[in-house]
Amino acid sequence: MEPIIAIAGACVIAFLVFTALIKLVRTTLKTAFLLAAVLLLLFFVGIGPNDVWEVFAGWLGMGADPATVPAQ
């Protein structure tokens, strides 16, 4: 009787872990596709990757990469 309970418990735990991993992967893929769509939309509007990097670098206080900053 005890091995049956252990096997049933292992199956329940495996199901819960598998379900959580499926949700995590689905959320990660959804976020990645949404971010790619936003960046593609920005690219078509005329905002390039260097512009986006400069904004993020400014927010993080890192400053922009000198290689990507146009000469003034």
Secondary structure, DSSP 8 states (H G I E B T S, - for coil): -HHHHHHHHHHHHHHHHHHHHHHHHHHHHHHHHHHHHHHHHHHHHT--HHHHHHHHHHHHT----TTTS---
